[in-house]
Amino acid sequence: MPNPSVWIIRIFKTADGWRALKPLWSKRSGKPLLTQRCLYKETEIDTPGGRWEIEWVEEGKRKRLKCGDQPTHVLRAKARQELRLQAQAAGIAVVDQKAENGKRLLATVKAEYLAECKANKAPKTHQTMKQVLDTFTMVVGRRHLEEVILEATTEIS
């Protein structure tokens, strides 16, 4: 069942400034298709050059996600977000995929490793690893694991 709290909006610059508009659907060949036409002040307008976003409510706050300029991108993003919200509502742990351009945050990798270390190693080993990794992240000064790996390989060569 689709989550009614996820919806598609079209961001477009009107004479009154940037607006979030409700897109219109057309029915061609019996299927609903997302169009660039939107409702603005109860009038249909064409919105060339606008961008698609999805919007939803999470923990009482409205959230938005930019989805690009193609209708297929926004439809896929809406379906992913609906699944994510349904999984959260069912009590399934959802991993937050906030990796930037496929990169993993060093703090996240460190936290995952320390959680595994705490579960499978002696308390003193966990404490030592925590101190070592805290010092390492402070000294290395990088946000992403891939930056550390890339830097290490270029220095070795």
N, C-alpha and C positions, 0 to 999 in steps of 0.2 A: 504494500500500500504506500503510495507516494506521500511524502511529508508535506503538508500544506504550508509549512512555515518556510519553505524555500521557494523563491520566485525569481523570475528573470526581469531585469530592467535594462533600459537602453539609455546611456548617458549621451546627451546631445546639447550643443550650445544653441540656445534660442535667442530671440531678441531680448529676453529678460535675463539672460545669463545661462550658466550650465544647469541642466535639469535632468532628473531621473524620470524617465517616461515609461509608461506601460506599453510594451510592444503588442502589435496586432498579429494574429495568426490567420493564414489563408488556408483554404481547403482546395488543394489541387490533387487530382487523381485519387480523391477520397481520403488523403492523409493530411493532417494538420501540418503546415509549414510555417516556420518563424520568418517574418518579413522585416524589412527596415522601416516599415510604416508603424507609427506610434500615435497614441492619443495625447494631445496637448490642449488643454483648456476645452476638452470635449470635442476637439476637431482632429481629424486624421491628418498627419503631416508625414512627409518623407524625411528620413534622417541620414543622409549620406555623410560619411566621415564620423559618425558616432561610434561608441564602443559598447560592448556587451558586458554586463556584470550580473552576478547573482547576489541575492540578499536573503538573509535569514536572521532569526532571533535565537541567540544562544546565551543561556544564563541571564536572561532579562535584558540583554544588550543586542542592538542591531549590528550585524556584521555584513561586510561586503567583500566580494572577491572579484578582481578584474579578470575577464575571460577572453580578451582579444576582440577582433573585429569580425570574426566569422560566426554565423549562427550555430554551426556544428560544435564549435569550441564551448559555447555557453551551455548547450544542451548536455554535453558530456560532463562539464563541471557541475551542473545542477544534479545530474544523476549520481555523481560521486558524493556530493554533499548530502543528498538525501540518504544514501546508504550509510554514510558516516553518522548522521544524526539518528538513524534507526538503530544502528549498532550501539550507540551510546545509550539510547533509551532502553534497549534490551539488556543493558548491563555488561556489554562486551567492551573490554579495554581497547581503545583505539589509539594507535601510535600517531603522534603528531608529526606530520611530514613537513616540517619547516626548513628543510635543507635548501640552501640557496644554490641554484644552478647545479643540483646533484651533489653538492658538497655536504659533508656531515659536520655539525658543530662539535668542536673539541670538547666542550663542556658536557655535551650529551654522551659522547663516547666514553668520557671519563666516568660519568655517573653510572652508565651501564656496566662498565668493567668493575667498578667498585661494588655495585650491587651483587654481581656474580661472585666477586672475591669474598664478600661478606657471607654469602650463603655457603660457599664451598671451602673456605680457608680458615685458618685459626684467627682469633681476634687480633693477635699481635701482628700477623701478616697483613691483615686488612688495614690496621692502623698505620703500619709502615708504608704500604702501597699508597694510602691516602696522602700521607706527607710527601712522598716522592712525586706523585702526580700533581699535587697542589704546587709544589716548587717548579716542576717541569712546565706547567701551563703558565705560571707567572713569568718564567724566564724566556720561554719560546715566543710569547707575545703574538700568537696567531689565533684566529677564531675558528678555522676549519682544519680538520685532520689532514685533508689532501694538501693543504699549503705546507704543513710540517713535513709530509712525506716528499713533496716536490722539492722543497728546500734542501732536505737531507740528501736526496739523490743528486742534485746539481752540485752540492759541495763535495761529494765523494768523487765525482767524475773528473 
